[in-house]
Amino acid sequence: MSPILKVVVGGSRKGGAVKRGSLVMVAVLALVVGAVVGVVGARLGGETATGGGLADLAEARGLDGQQAEAALKTFVPPGEYDEYYMFASGGHSGQVLVIGVPSMRLLKEIPVFTPDSWQGYGYGTDQGNTVLAGGSDQDKDATELTWGDAHHPALSETEGDYDGRWLYINDRANGRIGMVDLADFKTKEIVDIPNISTSHGGVFVTPNTEYAHISSMTPMPFTENGYADLSEYNEKYRGVSSWMAIDQATGRFDLENSFQIELPPYTQDLADAGKLTSFGWGFINSYNTERAVGGDAEGGEPIETGAIAADYDFLHIINWQKAAEVVAAGDYVERNGMKMITLQTAIDEGLLYLAPEPRNPHGVDVNPTGDYIVVSGKLDPNVTVFDFEKIQTAIQNQDFQGTDDYGVPILNFDSVVAGQVEVGVGPLHTQFDGDGNAYTSMFVDSAIAKWTLGTKAGVSEADAFKLVETIPVHYNIGHLVTAEGDTVAPDGKYMVALNKWSIDRFPSVGTLHPQNFQLIDLDSSPLQILYDSPIGVGEPHYVQMIKTDKLTSRLDVYPVGTDPATMTTSEFATAPGEERVERNGSVVDVYMTALRSHFTPDILRVKEGDTVNLHITNVETAADATHGFAVPQHNIEASIDPGEVVNISFKAVKSGSFAFYCSEFCSALHLEMQGWLLVEPK
Amino acid sequence: MSPILKVVVGGSRKGGAVKRGSLVMVAVLALVVGAVVGVVGARLGGETATGGGLADLAEARGLDGQQAEAALKTFVPPGEYDEYYMFASGGHSGQVLVIGVPSMRLLKEIPVFTPDSWQGYGYGTDQGNTVLAGGSDQDKDATELTWGDAHHPALSETEGDYDGRWLYINDRANGRIGMVDLADFKTKEIVDIPNISTSHGGVFVTPNTEYAHISSMTPMPFTENGYADLSEYNEKYRGVSSWMAIDQATGRFDLENSFQIELPPYTQDLADAGKLTSFGWGFINSYNTERAVGGDAEGGEPIETGAIAADYDFLHIINWQKAAEVVAAGDYVERNGMKMITLQTAIDEGLLYLAPEPRNPHGVDVNPTGDYIVVSGKLDPNVTVFDFEKIQTAIQNQDFQGTDDYGVPILNFDSVVAGQVEVGVGPLHTQFDGDGNAYTSMFVDSAIAKWTLGTKAGVSEADAFKLVETIPVHYNIGHLVTAEGDTVAPDGKYMVALNKWSIDRFPSVGTLHPQNFQLIDLDSSPLQILYDSPIGVGEPHYVQMIKTDKLTSRLDVYPVGTDPATMTTSEFATAPGEERVERNGSVVDVYMTALRSHFTPDILRVKEGDTVNLHITNVETAADATHGFAVPQHNIEASIDPGEVVNISFKAVKSGSFAFYCSEFCSALHLEMQGWLLVEPK
């Protein structure tokens, strides 16, 4: 009667084609079941496709030739696997989305900055609660934060290529950074970055994940109480570039070896890391170098007007390797627990340079060889390509066109630009393929421009820096992504447009429309849209696309007794037969196990006012044998994966008889997997 | 430079096929843009499919014939619409999922019981906060509930068919019910049902949405403090069947005209409404009529063992029309604000009867003609079909086999059963097509059985009550759904298996696996699986599938100044030019507008300790022109749809300069849509 057994029996009748990645899972099943005959290699049909039948079927469904081809290009048969994962930020949902390509199926939402009751994240269990609490400003006056605006995911890298170990993501709303472990797809840490109020720039990781970078968006006052009137904006407000060191064993943030660099009070925007040729350097866009503060109801003009006055803003060029040496040499100040290199030191030590970039830039992207830095001014029809070698020469020759108001040297624009390409209206972000092509999204034009880089990217002199073609998207695209398109080795093949508006692309779901991810075939010429994919669970900003088989550290089942926070055996792990209740005064510790289809113990007797500490071990060893643990009227909901230990602490404030239960359908007698919490009145 | 304009320009280059439903939107655009030339009727490709090319493409991607056909049967071309919406409960995510069929694309998650920062639901705005607070037990000692276990969605009906007005859903964890308005896809009300602790049975609506039914799952003590020891289970614990009257104008709950019926302390499970022949009656399954309470660590046996001892449990047969008359006649008691018919009155008035049903039933489903009530015992290989006419005859003839321990008459099993069909191991739920066929999910077998009903469903005597075929699914199916399969007029065509386990069906996303919705072609013989769809945002339990064009009340844009709570003009609506700040002592009221790309006012000066009431009107009139409003470090996040008014109240507890911003990408200068909240220190 074991569901697992039945699973395999069911599988043997029809099953699903088993891919490389799932042999591990099959092995796990084998341990449980003893036999997996029939699961491996079984196929849905078998007979090959007959052209006539397919054409008739396409006709019957009203699909034209291109649509029928798109169907065949994007379909992933039942039981088979997508070739790529996309990791998408959820925007103000605060989460991360995992999507398969080319099917565009949403595989999972990973909670990061926002509680998620399905996964028991932030609903009474230690894991989620601890991570979320750790991510809130520890100041006693601070509001506890239960959401974030997740913007830019960054997969960990080794030698500039994705290595599938960890994922980092920033909270644009509150200036925080989170870390997701790709072994179990769980968020393990959130850090509230000191001296930053909001963050847009980054997250990016350096080529060997030495650092995860996060910079401030709107500058904040460096004052005791965090307040300064806007009349003191130029003097007291400052931006910050943060280099968060990463522990190479755990992927966590190493605050001791992290540092910040003070920046002028511009609005620092997106950022990217140098690679190969430009290894050791980082680049940050900025806008509102005019330092407009608004005041549209006070006789002033809105920021949108004041911030677009100047023809140029500034690309920040940072030597992070040298900055780390400066910090090591002790040339920093301590500010709210972070080592900070002052703006003056950054200037004196040659850690920070500026380059003019056309109007209100948004994206900055380094090409695969590391030679070119591409920026797009939202109000300029061109993409501007900087040449890293020219930047270095200009720095050596002190080829400056002056300094900004804060004394930061400004490189001579003409000396550092490799080329400009007119792409269209409202260019934002750029991604790359392996053949020297760049792809730039254009919000206002609702289109993507394909254009060529220069000779250092393998393009001939004659073909360099030319517009190849433009493809309309639907509608108002923000970011875009190509397969592994921001690594040293892009795959080409697929591109996804992250459209902010969908308008009429999907049947109405009310006044808030979903976004629209559009899958584009990079091997087609002209470029063809294959699929429209609604995003109705958040507003993704940036996405990275990684080959499925690169996530080699994935776990499908924890060793029994695992604490996901440490990935080691929990001190509270409880084996069958060792379940017990320990009472010390008004504190009750319960060591419980969960096994299809009962909890042991299944009756908990406490008194009103008692503090109850539940330690629950899911002693299952089969993949997918998750149990939930929910307590009515107590706002407690845990998801306990096979092998996992969760700890739940609560005060029994209200008398009553409460039927706790397994909230994850686990077995034929799942509904009977229930028990009683009896809170006796005082 | 208006994105809307560009949208249409972009659309005119490639555009998307515009369906009936979106002409409204196009019209809205027309008002904004003045011209929509090119949007209507534009197509992606144009040339028809060539069979050879498709077969080659299928071959190249390794698709066999059946897989290639499945691709063409499920593909919905870019810009075209799905034929059906599925409304799925999110399980312990607490939400509702809207999924398109046949593409299986997730169109939107509607927050119901759990906060959602993307939609600004429960993050400082009145709408979400008010709804969520209203759904918590008002007792001051009660914990505020910020999640639910959404189980059974029920679309509103007229004459037994979906009418597309409202959706109701229960919270299994806390005994609550929520209402979603399908005009704007927003949750408008949550009610914490008195005298119920947990709820599984229902939700179902009566054929004209007179009532939404919700019953208790685990019984609770009818005592002052809600507590009673388990030794008093038989005497003091009771179940409840609740009939929540629906206001036909608003779809909201009318507590004054709602009532409850006291039930024995069994674990009441799923429920369904009679229709046509059986109009006026309701049916509720039950299990654990043994009244096992567990005690596996106290020398007792787990509930899963005690609750499966008896060969039969009881189908509850309730005459709700007569019950309403009894209440109208005043024959009820008041209990915690609800009118309750006591168990004795229910017996005396002939409102409640029991019928034996084989072991530990889960699903109860009434067929389209209303003649048959199908139940499935989880531990019985048969589905059991009751005949409503026979039930009525048995009641008239007092053809009872006795009474239960509480005096409720038990109908003679043989007198009321129309037939039994052996389907397989672990049958759970049944859905129907329009041809007299029934489809029953089997958890343990991981399969669905197709079988025939009786002559009253139009089946010949010879073919009645026979197993037709069985199709394996992957894996461990719970509920299933057929197109409009629980109405008086099912469509057939599509069936979806809601599989609880996916094991190896998708590339690993860590230790918590997604569920697997499998789309099945009901027109195929034998039945064929078309598509595997991962569900990684919750654990759906039940789903209803409705034709897209039945949602006629959908709004894409609110009239400017709308309060979604009332769907009328808000008293706080602010027109451009009327923006203002009103200060009364330490209370500051801000009347603000949001318009691409600025807020007015964009500077808010308050003092530490002030109470701030923001009233923000999105004055946009274009579909999809949503603005967000986020305040760093304040846990405030609003999503303001075009025309919508939101109200946000908070205390400025911490001094500082906070850059509030639009969190929904709205325009080319979205990043510049920002302002300052200045909280001056005391």
Chai-1 contact restraints between the chains, C-beta under 6 A:
chainA,res_idxA,chainB,res_idxB,connection_type,confidence,min_distance_angstrom,max_distance_angstrom,comment,restraint_id
A,P3,B,N476,contact,1.0,0.0,6.0,A-B,restraint_1
A,K6,B,V444,contact,1.0,0.0,6.0,A-B,restraint_2
A,K6,B,S446,contact,1.0,0.0,6.0,A-B,restraint_3
A,V7,B,S446,contact,1.0,0.0,6.0,A-B,restraint_4
A,V7,B,Y475,contact,1.0,0.0,6.0,A-B,restraint_5
A,G10,B,S446,contact,1.0,0.0,6.0,A-B,restraint_6
A,G10,B,P472,contact,1.0,0.0,6.0,A-B,restraint_7
A,G10,B,Y475,contact,1.0,0.0,6.0,A-B,restraint_8
A,R13,B,P472,contact,1.0,0.0,6.0,A-B,restraint_9
A,K14,B,P472,contact,1.0,0.0,6.0,A-B,restraint_10
A,G16,B,H474,contact,1.0,0.0,6.0,A-B,restraint_11
A,G16,B,R505,contact,1.0,0.0,6.0,A-B,restraint_12
A,G21,B,P507,contact,1.0,0.0,6.0,A-B,restraint_13
A,S22,B,D504,contact,1.0,0.0,6.0,A-B,restraint_14
A,M25,B,D504,contact,1.0,0.0,6.0,A-B,restraint_15
A,L44,B,Q66,contact,1.0,0.0,6.0,A-B,restraint_16
A,L44,B,Q67,contact,1.0,0.0,6.0,A-B,restraint_17
A,G45,B,D64,contact,1.0,0.0,6.0,A-B,restraint_18
A,G45,B,G65,contact,1.0,0.0,6.0,A-B,restraint_19
A,G45,B,Q66,contact,1.0,0.0,6.0,A-B,restraint_20
A,G46,B,D64,contact,1.0,0.0,6.0,A-B,restraint_21
A,E47,B,G65,contact,1.0,0.0,6.0,A-B,restraint_22
A,T48,B,D64,contact,1.0,0.0,6.0,A-B,restraint_23
A,T48,B,G65,contact,1.0,0.0,6.0,A-B,restraint_24
A,A49,B,A55,contact,1.0,0.0,6.0,A-B,restraint_25
A,A49,B,A58,contact,1.0,0.0,6.0,A-B,restraint_26
A,A49,B,G65,contact,1.0,0.0,6.0,A-B,restraint_27
A,A49,B,A68,contact,1.0,0.0,6.0,A-B,restraint_28
A,G51,B,G51,contact,1.0,0.0,6.0,A-B,restraint_29
A,G51,B,G52,contact,1.0,0.0,6.0,A-B,restraint_30
A,G51,B,L54,contact,1.0,0.0,6.0,A-B,restraint_31
A,G51,B,A55,contact,1.0,0.0,6.0,A-B,restraint_32
A,G52,B,G51,contact,1.0,0.0,6.0,A-B,restraint_33
A,L54,B,G51,contact,1.0,0.0,6.0,A-B,restraint_34
A,L54,B,L54,contact,1.0,0.0,6.0,A-B,restraint_35
A,L54,B,A68,contact,1.0,0.0,6.0,A-B,restraint_36
A,A55,B,A49,contact,1.0,0.0,6.0,A-B,restraint_37
A,A55,B,G51,contact,1.0,0.0,6.0,A-B,restraint_38
A,L57,B,E69,contact,1.0,0.0,6.0,A-B,restraint_39
A,L57,B,L72,contact,1.0,0.0,6.0,A-B,restraint_40
A,A58,B,A49,contact,1.0,0.0,6.0,A-B,restraint_41
A,A58,B,L72,contact,1.0,0.0,6.0,A-B,restraint_42
A,D64,B,G45,contact,1.0,0.0,6.0,A-B,restraint_43
A,D64,B,G46,contact,1.0,0.0,6.0,A-B,restraint_44
A,D64,B,T48,contact,1.0,0.0,6.0,A-B,restraint_45
A,G65,B,G45,contact,1.0,0.0,6.0,A-B,restraint_46
A,G65,B,E47,contact,1.0,0.0,6.0,A-B,restraint_47
A,G65,B,T48,contact,1.0,0.0,6.0,A-B,restraint_48
A,G65,B,A49,contact,1.0,0.0,6.0,A-B,restraint_49
A,Q66,B,L44,contact,1.0,0.0,6.0,A-B,restraint_50
A,Q66,B,G45,contact,1.0,0.0,6.0,A-B,restraint_51
A,Q67,B,L44,contact,1.0,0.0,6.0,A-B,restraint_52
A,Q67,B,P77,contact,1.0,0.0,6.0,A-B,restraint_53
A,A68,B,A49,contact,1.0,0.0,6.0,A-B,restraint_54
A,A68,B,L54,contact,1.0,0.0,6.0,A-B,restraint_55
A,E69,B,L57,contact,1.0,0.0,6.0,A-B,restraint_56
A,A71,B,A71,contact,1.0,0.0,6.0,A-B,restraint_57
A,A71,B,L72,contact,1.0,0.0,6.0,A-B,restraint_58
A,A71,B,F75,contact,1.0,0.0,6.0,A-B,restraint_59
A,L72,B,L57,contact,1.0,0.0,6.0,A-B,restraint_60
A,L72,B,A58,contact,1.0,0.0,6.0,A-B,restraint_61
A,L72,B,A71,contact,1.0,0.0,6.0,A-B,restraint_62
A,F75,B,A71,contact,1.0,0.0,6.0,A-B,restraint_63
A,P77,B,Q67,contact,1.0,0.0,6.0,A-B,restraint_64
A,P78,B,I529,contact,1.0,0.0,6.0,A-B,restraint_65
A,P78,B,D532,contact,1.0,0.0,6.0,A-B,restraint_66
A,G79,B,R505,contact,1.0,0.0,6.0,A-B,restraint_67
A,Y81,B,P507,contact,1.0,0.0,6.0,A-B,restraint_68
A,H92,B,S117,contact,1.0,0.0,6.0,A-B,restraint_69
A,H92,B,W118,contact,1.0,0.0,6.0,A-B,restraint_70
A,H92,B,E637,contact,1.0,0.0,6.0,A-B,restraint_71
A,H92,B,S663,contact,1.0,0.0,6.0,A-B,restraint_72
A,S93,B,S117,contact,1.0,0.0,6.0,A-B,restraint_73
A,S93,B,W118,contact,1.0,0.0,6.0,A-B,restraint_74
A,G94,B,S117,contact,1.0,0.0,6.0,A-B,restraint_75
A,V98,B,V509,contact,1.0,0.0,6.0,A-B,restraint_76
A,R105,B,P534,contact,1.0,0.0,6.0,A-B,restraint_77
A,L106,B,L106,contact,1.0,0.0,6.0,A-B,restraint_78
A,L106,B,G536,contact,1.0,0.0,6.0,A-B,restraint_79
A,L107,B,F506,contact,1.0,0.0,6.0,A-B,restraint_80
A,L107,B,V509,contact,1.0,0.0,6.0,A-B,restraint_81
A,L107,B,P534,contact,1.0,0.0,6.0,A-B,restraint_82
A,L107,B,G536,contact,1.0,0.0,6.0,A-B,restraint_83
A,K108,B,V509,contact,1.0,0.0,6.0,A-B,restraint_84
A,K108,B,P514,contact,1.0,0.0,6.0,A-B,restraint_85
A,K108,B,G536,contact,1.0,0.0,6.0,A-B,restraint_86
A,E109,B,G536,contact,1.0,0.0,6.0,A-B,restraint_87
A,E109,B,V537,contact,1.0,0.0,6.0,A-B,restraint_88
A,T114,B,S117,contact,1.0,0.0,6.0,A-B,restraint_89
A,S117,B,H92,contact,1.0,0.0,6.0,A-B,restraint_90
A,S117,B,S93,contact,1.0,0.0,6.0,A-B,restraint_91
A,S117,B,G94,contact,1.0,0.0,6.0,A-B,restraint_92
A,S117,B,T114,contact,1.0,0.0,6.0,A-B,restraint_93
A,S117,B,W147,contact,1.0,0.0,6.0,A-B,restraint_94
A,W118,B,H92,contact,1.0,0.0,6.0,A-B,restraint_95
A,W118,B,S93,contact,1.0,0.0,6.0,A-B,restraint_96
A,W118,B,G538,contact,1.0,0.0,6.0,A-B,restraint_97
A,Y123,B,W147,contact,1.0,0.0,6.0,A-B,restraint_98
A,D141,B,V653,contact,1.0,0.0,6.0,A-B,restraint_99
A,D141,B,K654,contact,1.0,0.0,6.0,A-B,restraint_100
A,T143,B,H634,contact,1.0,0.0,6.0,A-B,restraint_101
A,T143,B,N635,contact,1.0,0.0,6.0,A-B,restraint_102
A,L145,B,N635,contact,1.0,0.0,6.0,A-B,restraint_103
A,W147,B,S117,contact,1.0,0.0,6.0,A-B,restraint_104
A,W147,B,Y123,contact,1.0,0.0,6.0,A-B,restraint_105
A,W147,B,E637,contact,1.0,0.0,6.0,A-B,restraint_106
A,D149,B,S663,contact,1.0,0.0,6.0,A-B,restraint_107
A,A173,B,A630,contact,1.0,0.0,6.0,A-B,restraint_108
A,A173,B,P632,contact,1.0,0.0,6.0,A-B,restraint_109
A,N174,B,P632,contact,1.0,0.0,6.0,A-B,restraint_110
A,N174,B,Q633,contact,1.0,0.0,6.0,A-B,restraint_111
A,D184,B,G510,contact,1.0,0.0,6.0,A-B,restraint_112
A,D184,B,T511,contact,1.0,0.0,6.0,A-B,restraint_113
A,F185,B,V509,contact,1.0,0.0,6.0,A-B,restraint_114
A,F185,B,G510,contact,1.0,0.0,6.0,A-B,restraint_115
A,S197,B,P632,contact,1.0,0.0,6.0,A-B,restraint_116
A,T198,B,P632,contact,1.0,0.0,6.0,A-B,restraint_117
A,T198,B,A659,contact,1.0,0.0,6.0,A-B,restraint_118
A,T218,B,A659,contact,1.0,0.0,6.0,A-B,restraint_119
A,P221,B,S657,contact,1.0,0.0,6.0,A-B,restraint_120
A,N225,B,S655,contact,1.0,0.0,6.0,A-B,restraint_121
A,N225,B,P681,contact,1.0,0.0,6.0,A-B,restraint_122
A,G226,B,G656,contact,1.0,0.0,6.0,A-B,restraint_123
A,Y227,B,S655,contact,1.0,0.0,6.0,A-B,restraint_124
A,Y227,B,G656,contact,1.0,0.0,6.0,A-B,restraint_125
A,Y227,B,S657,contact,1.0,0.0,6.0,A-B,restraint_126
A,Y227,B,P681,contact,1.0,0.0,6.0,A-B,restraint_127
A,G294,B,D602,contact,1.0,0.0,6.0,A-B,restraint_128
A,G294,B,I603,contact,1.0,0.0,6.0,A-B,restraint_129
A,G294,B,G675,contact,1.0,0.0,6.0,A-B,restraint_130
A,G295,B,I603,contact,1.0,0.0,6.0,A-B,restraint_131
A,D296,B,T600,contact,1.0,0.0,6.0,A-B,restraint_132
A,D296,B,D602,contact,1.0,0.0,6.0,A-B,restraint_133
A,A297,B,T600,contact,1.0,0.0,6.0,A-B,restraint_134
A,A297,B,P601,contact,1.0,0.0,6.0,A-B,restraint_135
A,P302,B,H598,contact,1.0,0.0,6.0,A-B,restraint_136
A,P302,B,D602,contact,1.0,0.0,6.0,A-B,restraint_137
A,I303,B,E672,contact,1.0,0.0,6.0,A-B,restraint_138
A,I303,B,Q674,contact,1.0,0.0,6.0,A-B,restraint_139
A,E304,B,S597,contact,1.0,0.0,6.0,A-B,restraint_140
A,E304,B,H598,contact,1.0,0.0,6.0,A-B,restraint_141
A,E304,B,L669,contact,1.0,0.0,6.0,A-B,restraint_142
A,E304,B,E672,contact,1.0,0.0,6.0,A-B,restraint_143
A,A307,B,E672,contact,1.0,0.0,6.0,A-B,restraint_144
A,K378,B,A668,contact,1.0,0.0,6.0,A-B,restraint_145
A,G426,B,A668,contact,1.0,0.0,6.0,A-B,restraint_146
A,F443,B,A668,contact,1.0,0.0,6.0,A-B,restraint_147
A,V444,B,K6,contact,1.0,0.0,6.0,A-B,restraint_148
A,V444,B,A668,contact,1.0,0.0,6.0,A-B,restraint_149
A,S446,B,K6,contact,1.0,0.0,6.0,A-B,restraint_150
A,S446,B,G10,contact,1.0,0.0,6.0,A-B,restraint_151
A,P472,B,G10,contact,1.0,0.0,6.0,A-B,restraint_152
A,P472,B,R13,contact,1.0,0.0,6.0,A-B,restraint_153
A,P472,B,K14,contact,1.0,0.0,6.0,A-B,restraint_154
A,H474,B,G16,contact,1.0,0.0,6.0,A-B,restraint_155
A,Y475,B,V7,contact,1.0,0.0,6.0,A-B,restraint_156
A,Y475,B,G10,contact,1.0,0.0,6.0,A-B,restraint_157
A,N476,B,P3,contact,1.0,0.0,6.0,A-B,restraint_158
A,G478,B,F665,contact,1.0,0.0,6.0,A-B,restraint_159
A,K500,B,F665,contact,1.0,0.0,6.0,A-B,restraint_160
A,W501,B,D624,contact,1.0,0.0,6.0,A-B,restraint_161
A,I503,B,A623,contact,1.0,0.0,6.0,A-B,restraint_162
A,I503,B,D624,contact,1.0,0.0,6.0,A-B,restraint_163
A,D504,B,V18,contact,1.0,0.0,6.0,A-B,restraint_164
A,D504,B,S22,contact,1.0,0.0,6.0,A-B,restraint_165
A,D504,B,M25,contact,1.0,0.0,6.0,A-B,restraint_166
A,R505,B,G16,contact,1.0,0.0,6.0,A-B,restraint_167
A,R505,B,G79,contact,1.0,0.0,6.0,A-B,restraint_168
A,F506,B,L107,contact,1.0,0.0,6.0,A-B,restraint_169
A,P507,B,G21,contact,1.0,0.0,6.0,A-B,restraint_170
A,P507,B,Y81,contact,1.0,0.0,6.0,A-B,restraint_171
A,P507,B,T548,contact,1.0,0.0,6.0,A-B,restraint_172
A,S508,B,R554,contact,1.0,0.0,6.0,A-B,restraint_173
A,S508,B,D556,contact,1.0,0.0,6.0,A-B,restraint_174
A,V509,B,V98,contact,1.0,0.0,6.0,A-B,restraint_175
A,V509,B,L107,contact,1.0,0.0,6.0,A-B,restraint_176
A,V509,B,K108,contact,1.0,0.0,6.0,A-B,restraint_177
A,V509,B,F185,contact,1.0,0.0,6.0,A-B,restraint_178
A,G510,B,D184,contact,1.0,0.0,6.0,A-B,restraint_179
A,G510,B,F185,contact,1.0,0.0,6.0,A-B,restraint_180
A,T511,B,D184,contact,1.0,0.0,6.0,A-B,restraint_181
A,T511,B,L555,contact,1.0,0.0,6.0,A-B,restraint_182
A,T511,B,Y558,contact,1.0,0.0,6.0,A-B,restraint_183
A,T511,B,D641,contact,1.0,0.0,6.0,A-B,restraint_184
A,L512,B,T626,contact,1.0,0.0,6.0,A-B,restraint_185
A,L512,B,D641,contact,1.0,0.0,6.0,A-B,restraint_186
A,H513,B,D624,contact,1.0,0.0,6.0,A-B,restraint_187
A,P514,B,L107,contact,1.0,0.0,6.0,A-B,restraint_188
A,P514,B,K108,contact,1.0,0.0,6.0,A-B,restraint_189
A,I529,B,P78,contact,1.0,0.0,6.0,A-B,restraint_190
A,D532,B,P78,contact,1.0,0.0,6.0,A-B,restraint_191
A,P534,B,R105,contact,1.0,0.0,6.0,A-B,restraint_192
A,P534,B,L107,contact,1.0,0.0,6.0,A-B,restraint_193
A,G536,B,L106,contact,1.0,0.0,6.0,A-B,restraint_194
A,G536,B,L107,contact,1.0,0.0,6.0,A-B,restraint_195
A,G536,B,K108,contact,1.0,0.0,6.0,A-B,restraint_196
A,G536,B,E109,contact,1.0,0.0,6.0,A-B,restraint_197
A,V537,B,E109,contact,1.0,0.0,6.0,A-B,restraint_198
A,G538,B,W118,contact,1.0,0.0,6.0,A-B,restraint_199
A,T548,B,P507,contact,1.0,0.0,6.0,A-B,restraint_200
A,R554,B,S508,contact,1.0,0.0,6.0,A-B,restraint_201
A,L555,B,T511,contact,1.0,0.0,6.0,A-B,restraint_202
A,D556,B,S508,contact,1.0,0.0,6.0,A-B,restraint_203
A,Y558,B,T511,contact,1.0,0.0,6.0,A-B,restraint_204
A,S597,B,E304,contact,1.0,0.0,6.0,A-B,restraint_205
A,H598,B,D296,contact,1.0,0.0,6.0,A-B,restraint_206
A,H598,B,P302,contact,1.0,0.0,6.0,A-B,restraint_207
A,H598,B,E304,contact,1.0,0.0,6.0,A-B,restraint_208
A,T600,B,D296,contact,1.0,0.0,6.0,A-B,restraint_209
A,T600,B,A297,contact,1.0,0.0,6.0,A-B,restraint_210
A,P601,B,A297,contact,1.0,0.0,6.0,A-B,restraint_211
A,D602,B,G294,contact,1.0,0.0,6.0,A-B,restraint_212
A,D602,B,D296,contact,1.0,0.0,6.0,A-B,restraint_213
A,D602,B,P302,contact,1.0,0.0,6.0,A-B,restraint_214
A,I603,B,G294,contact,1.0,0.0,6.0,A-B,restraint_215
A,I603,B,G295,contact,1.0,0.0,6.0,A-B,restraint_216
A,A623,B,I503,contact,1.0,0.0,6.0,A-B,restraint_217
A,D624,B,W501,contact,1.0,0.0,6.0,A-B,restraint_218
A,D624,B,I503,contact,1.0,0.0,6.0,A-B,restraint_219
A,D624,B,H513,contact,1.0,0.0,6.0,A-B,restraint_220
A,T626,B,L512,contact,1.0,0.0,6.0,A-B,restraint_221
A,A630,B,A173,contact,1.0,0.0,6.0,A-B,restraint_222
A,P632,B,A173,contact,1.0,0.0,6.0,A-B,restraint_223
A,P632,B,N174,contact,1.0,0.0,6.0,A-B,restraint_224
A,P632,B,S197,contact,1.0,0.0,6.0,A-B,restraint_225
A,P632,B,T198,contact,1.0,0.0,6.0,A-B,restraint_226
A,Q633,B,N174,contact,1.0,0.0,6.0,A-B,restraint_227
A,H634,B,T143,contact,1.0,0.0,6.0,A-B,restraint_228
A,N635,B,T143,contact,1.0,0.0,6.0,A-B,restraint_229
A,N635,B,L145,contact,1.0,0.0,6.0,A-B,restraint_230
A,E637,B,H92,contact,1.0,0.0,6.0,A-B,restraint_231
A,E637,B,W147,contact,1.0,0.0,6.0,A-B,restraint_232
A,D641,B,T511,contact,1.0,0.0,6.0,A-B,restraint_233
A,D641,B,L512,contact,1.0,0.0,6.0,A-B,restraint_234
A,V653,B,D141,contact,1.0,0.0,6.0,A-B,restraint_235
A,K654,B,D141,contact,1.0,0.0,6.0,A-B,restraint_236
A,S655,B,N225,contact,1.0,0.0,6.0,A-B,restraint_237
A,S655,B,Y227,contact,1.0,0.0,6.0,A-B,restraint_238
A,G656,B,G226,contact,1.0,0.0,6.0,A-B,restraint_239
A,G656,B,Y227,contact,1.0,0.0,6.0,A-B,restraint_240
A,S657,B,P221,contact,1.0,0.0,6.0,A-B,restraint_241
A,S657,B,Y227,contact,1.0,0.0,6.0,A-B,restraint_242
A,A659,B,T198,contact,1.0,0.0,6.0,A-B,restraint_243
A,A659,B,T218,contact,1.0,0.0,6.0,A-B,restraint_244
A,S663,B,H92,contact,1.0,0.0,6.0,A-B,restraint_245
A,S663,B,D149,contact,1.0,0.0,6.0,A-B,restraint_246
A,F665,B,G478,contact,1.0,0.0,6.0,A-B,restraint_247
A,F665,B,K500,contact,1.0,0.0,6.0,A-B,restraint_248
A,A668,B,K378,contact,1.0,0.0,6.0,A-B,restraint_249
A,A668,B,G426,contact,1.0,0.0,6.0,A-B,restraint_250
A,A668,B,F443,contact,1.0,0.0,6.0,A-B,restraint_251
A,A668,B,V444,contact,1.0,0.0,6.0,A-B,restraint_252
A,L669,B,E304,contact,1.0,0.0,6.0,A-B,restraint_253
A,E672,B,I303,contact,1.0,0.0,6.0,A-B,restraint_254
A,E672,B,E304,contact,1.0,0.0,6.0,A-B,restraint_255
A,E672,B,A307,contact,1.0,0.0,6.0,A-B,restraint_256
A,Q674,B,I303,contact,1.0,0.0,6.0,A-B,restraint_257
A,G675,B,G294,contact,1.0,0.0,6.0,A-B,restraint_258
A,P681,B,N225,contact,1.0,0.0,6.0,A-B,restraint_259
A,P681,B,Y227,contact,1.0,0.0,6.0,A-B,restraint_260
